Structures are given as structure tokens and as C-alpha cells.
Amino acid sequence: MEDGISAEMLGAEEAIANTEAFLQSEEKMVEEAIKFLLEMMYEHAQLTGDYNDITGALRASLSINIEAMDTYKTKAEALSHLPENREAKVKVDGDDYIGALYAGMWYAAIVESKKGYSVIQGTIDNFEPLAEQYLAYKMNARSVRQQAAISLKYYNG
């Protein structure tokens, strides 16, 4: 510079790499938090519901695997997909994280639509405020820890 003062930022590449690692860590944390919530919702929906599941087919058809959701005609068909349906999967589409709690028996929507009956909607309604609080907490706690660890070094030469 003409006035004899120059400044250079040291560690820019390291800062960029750290920022990228931070963002990837944040994305993974959000996905894992949503999976945890889906697992809790699945368990809640299995144990509750304002309906009498005489055959067990409706509860057997519950899924938290957005990649494997399907409609089933029989309890045997639902049970054959039980392991994959119990595995929480989240679809990531850009900045959107999509998880689902799904009842796969062909008659699930009919039961759900009856007044006074809840297959999964009661669980969704109960968990919605908790999910928002949990995700906000996870994001805030992670952000505070990460911000404390980030530092930039400037060199004035």
C-alpha cells in the first residue's frame, strides 16, 4: 500500500476449512436430532392411539423410514417390512430436512379420520412443540460451543 501499512489475514484457508467442517457437523447434528425425534414419536405412536388394534396390523404398519413407506393390505405384509420401517430415515433436500411418521395399513386414514380416533395425529400434535424446543436447544447449544472454538488470526505487518 502507498502509506506503508499492509495487513494480511493468516489462516484463511484453515478458517474456510473449519467453517466447512462446522457446517457439515451442523447438518449431521440436525439430521441426527430429527432421527431421534422420529424414534421417540414411533415409540409413542406404538404405545398410544385412540383405537382398538385387534389384529395389531395398524401398529405394525407404522414407519419412520421415509425411503420405505408403503401401503400394506395384510398384517403379514406390514410385519415383513417392520425392520426397515423402524429405522429412522431423513430426506435432505437442500436446506430442508424431511422426516415422516406414517401408518401404512390401507385403512389407516379411515381410522384416523373418525372422530375421536388417532393413529398418528395425536403423537404428531403432542410432539410438535417438543420437537421445536428440542431442535432449538440442539442448535443453540452446538452454536455456542462452536463459536467459542472459532478464532481468526490477523497479522499486521
Sequence and secondary structure as in RCSB ss.txt:
>XXXX:A:sequence
MEDGISAEMLGAEEAIANTEAFLQSEEKMVEEAIKFLLEMMYEHAQLTGDYNDITGALRASLSINIEAMDTYKTK
AEALSHLPENREAKVKVDGDDYIGALYAGMWYAAIVESKKGYSVIQGTIDNFEPLAEQYLAYKMNARSVRQQAAI
SLKYYNG
>XXXX:A:secstr
 TTS  EEEETHHHHHHHHHHHHHHHHHHHHHHHHHHHHHHHHHHHH  SS  SSSHHHHTEE BTTT   BSSH
HHHHHTHHHHTS B EEETTEEE   EE BTTHHHHHHSTT  SSHHHHHHHHHHHHHHHHHHHHHHHHHHHHH 
  EEEE 
